[in-house]
Structures are given as C-alpha cells and as structure tokens.
Amino acid sequence: MLVNTKDILTDAQKGQYAVAAFNVYNLETAQAAIQVSEREGTPVIIALGERYFPTVDVEGFSSMIKAMAEKVKVPVSLHLDHAYEKKSIIRAIRCGFNSVMYDGSKYSLEQNIHFTKEIVEIAHMAGVSVEAEIGSTARGAFSDEEEGNGTLTDPDSAKVFVAETNVDFLAASIGTVHGMYKGEPKIDLALLEKIRQTVGIPLVLHGGSGTPEDTLKKAIQLGICKVNVNTEISMAAVAFLQKYTEKKQMAHLSTIMSDMQQAMEPVMTKFVRLLANNKF
C-alpha cells in the first residue's frame, strides 16, 4: 500500500527502528526492493534521485511504483532524493511522489532556511512531506552522487533550521559517505546524540552502504529512522553482470535481468533485517 513517508518515519521513530530508502533506477531494482520488503513484512521507501531524471521517465516511473505498491500489504512510499531544483520537486509532487528531499546544503544556513522553507510550503499544500539537509555528505568510492564537502551537522544550527522551515525529517551529516568508504569510517555518534537532543523530528542517515552494522544499530538507537542505500545495490548488480559476461555465453535479456534482480535482493534483505531492529 502506498503511504506518506512521514507516516512511515513517525512509526519508525515511535518503534525505535529504521526504514531502508533504496535508490532505484529501473524495473528490476524497484521490484527487488518491494518484493524483499513484502517477504520481510517491513515498510520500504523507494527513492529516485533528481540526477536520474534525464534517463528515467519520471511520470511513468511514478505510475509504475504506485501500481506495484497497491499490490502489497506493507507500507511503500515514493521519495525524491537529493533534488536541487524547484522545478524537479514540483514535477515529482505533480506525479504523485509522497515525499521530496530538497538539498540546500551548499548554501549558507540562512539561504538554506530560505529556500527550504519555500519548498516546505509548496509540498505541504499538496500533502507531501519534506526532507532537508544540514551539513554535507562527502562522496566515497563507486558513488555517482555529486561531491559533498563532508561538513558535519551543527546541532544548534539544526535546531534553528527545523524550527524555521517546519521540515518533516532531517538528514544529519555525521561522517558517513555516499558510496563506499575509502578508509576506516569515522562516524561521530556522539554528534548524532547531540543532534537528537536538539531536534525532535525523525533523522535520516545518508550513506548506508559500507557502514559497519554495529554503527548502524547504534545510530538507530540514537534516533536514525531512515537509512539511504544505493551503492551496495549497484555493486551487486554490476558484479553479477561482470561475472556473466566473463562466461561469454549468450542469453536472453529477460533472463539476465531476472537473474540480476535476484543478485540484488540479498543486499536489500541484509539492510531490511538490520534496520528493522527486531521489531518485525
């Protein structure tokens, strides 16, 4: 069933668990995410980044996800990830996305508040929830996200930001990266605890891929309700395709895509079970 992302994360916050937001790019990644969540009995957030708009028919993609969501009993939401342009956010709202992320992290706090507040007002009129970011997530290995400067979230700034913008959930930058870590992860859980003490809304962790499981568990205990996962899924699919081409065997495309979907599902299952925190 299709539900608002805010409802999913409010329940997660009350239940002290987190929900996976899987970045998807095609039919197979979407099917894998929804089928895994249905098997595990957990909610799921299907995320499409603004950066994929040039290669994905957004309106068609939205219709596909909504049709798939209505066939399952678990809560499913459709989320716009890392959007920088107001026109992209309006487009997503018009075609039925349940939540949008406006990323104004490159701006000063005052500018970020100004732009985010405008987006919140637009989205809330349509019943769509909004995620925003204070600080900036750096880019690690094998990521196709834009380069962030890695600035960590200041708790006092986060408090002001949330109060001024009325945003629904907040991405906290605590040292995770988009992609895989190039060295040992340096994740500041003490900072996360301070942010939790100043901000009452659900918190989001970008950069789930490669993050140690113990760290994720502790982050959930400290208020993380949504974890974005992208690169590990991509790597599983690409690794499957590389192994297949090494065999130098010709097969039908439908078979290859079906097998690729199966290769992604164990990664998704791992995250769904870990983030559920034994609540399902």
Stockholm file with secondary structure:
# STOCKHOLM 1.0

chainA/1-280         MLVNTKDILTDAQKGQYAVAAFNVYNLETAQAAIQVSEREGTPVIIALGERYFPTVDVEGFSSMIKAMAEKVKVPVSLHLDHAYEKKSIIRAIRCGFNSVMYDGSKYSLEQNIHFTKEIVEIAHMAGVSVEAEIGSTARGAFSDEEEGNGTLTDPDSAKVFVAETNVDFLAASIGTVHGMYKGEPKIDLALLEKIRQTVGIPLVLHGGSGTPEDTLKKAIQLGICKVNVNTEISMAAVAFLQKYTEKKQMAHLSTIMSDMQQAMEPVMTKFVRLLANNKF
#=GR chainA/1-280 SS CBCCHHHHHHHHHHHTCCEEEEECCSHHHHHHHHHHHHHHTCCEEEEEEGGGTTTSCHHHHHHHHHHHHTTSSSCEEEEEEEECCHHHHHHHHHTTCSEEEECCTTSCHHHHHHHHHHHHHHHHHTTCEEEEEESCCEECBTCCSCCCCCCCCCHHHHHHHHHHHCCSEEEECSSCEESBCSSSCCCCHHHHHHHHHHCCSCEEESCCTTCCHHHHHHHHHTTEEEEEECHHHHHHHHHHHHHHHHTTCCCCHHHHHHHHHHHHHHHHHHHHHHHHTTCC
#=GC SS_cons         CBCCHHHHHHHHHHHTCCEEEEECCSHHHHHHHHHHHHHHTCCEEEEEEGGGTTTSCHHHHHHHHHHHHTTSSSCEEEEEEEECCHHHHHHHHHTTCSEEEECCTTSCHHHHHHHHHHHHHHHHHTTCEEEEEESCCEECBTCCSCCCCCCCCCHHHHHHHHHHHCCSEEEECSSCEESBCSSSCCCCHHHHHHHHHHCCSCEEESCCTTCCHHHHHHHHHTTEEEEEECHHHHHHHHHHHHHHHHTTCCCCHHHHHHHHHHHHHHHHHHHHHHHHTTCC
//
